[in-house]
């Protein structure tokens, strides 16, 4: 059982807005000391996303930067399958309380059809996240959430150039959640099983996104935003 003293210590050590969050420390808040000591080696050994996957991507319609952290649309947007979608190099880790990543909208392009979400390994790499089963995505052009049902549902505000959008998995509540410019947008039940890959997409001329897998401080304060 976590004592009040332990909780106060964790609260005092909580980072301020924009600080880099240690996912292992987040996970430790819901474990006893014995459980935590046993879990540390597993958490440290669990691989996590660090860059975009240049192999499993829709290369005909997008180009990934040399540092593998940005993607730019190359297609002509002739039809709905001309999507430049890119997954992370690894699936989201699961041995922690929360997984989260962000993308910066460098350029919303001609139609602002950028999106962020999670997809399965077998996802069709010419479709927006959420358009196919075993995926979900928050879309910038309409603010709708798509989760493999064929059409979107009203969810949050639209997003455009200059915005920072985040997507996460709360394993404790079994929910996907999304953020905009450091503020929570909303959450939905996590109904997809199996490994899930952080995914971003571009779909009209000029669109460009940069992803942050935690190497830089996040705009969203995970502890304050989810557990305050």
N, C-alpha and C positions, 0 to 999 in steps of 0.2 A: 504494500500500500504506500502511496506517495503521501508524505506528511505535509502539513501546512508549511513547515520550514523549507522543505524541498520545493514546494510550489512558489514560495516567496523568493527563493534563490533563483529559480528559473525565470520568474518574472523580472527580477532585478537585472538578470543577464540578457534579457531580450533586446535585440537590436532595434535601432530607431528606423524610421521610414527610409527605404532605399538601401538598407544595409544588406550585405550578402548573408544569407541564412544557411546555417549548417543543417542539412536534412537529418543527420544522425541525432543532433540535439533536439530537433523537433520530435523525432520518434521517441526519444528517451522520456518525454513528459508523460507518456502513457505506459511506462514499464516500471516495475520494481527495480531496485538496484541489482538484484540477482539476475533478473531477466535481461536487464540492460547489459550487464557484464558478459552474458552469454551471447547477446545479439551483436555486439560491436564487431567481432571478426566477420560475421556475415554481411553486415552493412558496409564495412570497408572493402570487402571483396566484390560487392555487387557492381557491375559496370553500369554506367549511365550515359545518356546521350551527350555528345560533346561537339558535334558538327553535323552538317547536312550530308545526306547520302547522295553522291554523284552518280552512282551506278543504278540504283533503283529509283529513278525519277523520270519525268516526262521530258527528256532532253530535247525533243523537237520543238518544244514551246517555251523553254526557259533555259537560262544559263546560270550556273552556280559560280560564285566568285572563287578566286584562288584560295582564300582562307576558309572556304566552305561554310560561311556564316550568312551569306546574302544570296538572294535569287532575283533575277530580272526577267520579265516576260519578253519572249521573242516572237510569239505567234502573231497571226493576223486577226484572230477572234472571228473566224468564219462560221463556226458552229460551237455547240456546247461541249464538244469533246476536245477542243483546243485549249486545255487547261495545263498550266505549268505548275504541277504539284510535286512537292519534294518532302520526303520523310527524313527524320533524323537517322543517324547511323546506328542507333540502338533503340530498343523499346524503353518505355518508361520503367524505371525500377519500381519494385513492389514491396520491398522490405522496409518500409518507412511509413510515417503517417500521411505525408503529402508529397506529391511530385508536382512541379510547376515549371513553366518556361514562358518566355515572352517574345514578341516580335515587334519591331519598330517599322511603321509604314513610312518608308523613305519617299515614296511617290505613289499616290493612289491611281495614277494613270488616267486613261480615257474614261473608264466606267467605274472605277473603284471596286472591282470585283475581287478583292483580296479576302483571304479567309485563314482561320487557324483552328486546329482541333487535333483529334487523334484518329488514327486509322490502323487496321490490321495489316499484317505482313503481306497478305494476298490482295490488298486493295488495288483496284484498277487505277493505274497511274496516269489517267487522262480525265479524271473526274474530281470535282471539288469534294473536300472532306464533308461528309454528311449526305452526299448524294447517293451513296451506295450503302448496303448493309454493312454492319460491323465498323461503323465510323460515325463521328459526330463533328460538326463544325459550326463556328460562329462567323457569319459573313458580313463584310463591311458595306456592301452596296444597299442592303435592306435592313440590317440589324437583326436578321432572323437566325434562328438556330435550326440546323438541319441534322437529323439523326437517322438517316437511312430509310425514311418513310415516303420518299418521293417528292415531298414539298416541305418548305420551311414553316416555322411558327414564330410569331412575334416574341422577341426575347430581350433585346437591349437596343441601345443607340447605334446608329451607323458609325463607321469610323473611316478616317481619311488620312491624307498626308500629315505627318507630325504626331499621330497618335501612337501610343504603345499599348498593345493588346496582349493579354496573358491568357493561358489555358492551363488548367491543372486537374489533378485527380486527388480527391480526398478519400483515402482508403478507409478511414474510420467511419465516415458517413456513407461511403460507397456512392459518391457523387462526382460528376464532372463540374468544374466551375470555371468562370471566365471573368476577366477584369478589363477595364479600360482606364488608362492613364492613372493607375494606382488605386482605383476604386472598384469594389466588387460590382459585377453586372448581374450575375445570377448563377444558379446551379440547377442541375438536372440529375435524376438517378442514373447511376452507371450500370447500364444494362448490357454492356458488351463484355464478353469474356476473352481470355487469352491475352498474349502480348500486344500492347498498343504502342504505336509509334507517334511521337510528336510530329505534326504535319502542318505545313503552310502551303498556300497556293496563290498564284497570280493568274489573271484571266483576261486582261485587256492591255492594249499598248501603253507602254511607259511605266507599268507597275513594277515596283521594286521594294523588297522586304529584307530586313536584317534580323536574324534570330539571336536570342540570348539564352543559352542553356545553363546559366549560372556563373559563367566566368566573370561577368560584370554584375554590379549590384542591381537587383530588380527594382522596378518602379513601384510594385505592389509589396507592401509589408505583410508577409504571409501570416505571422503570428498575430499581429494586431488586427488584420483583416478578417481572419477566420475564427479566432479564439478569444477575442476581447469581449 
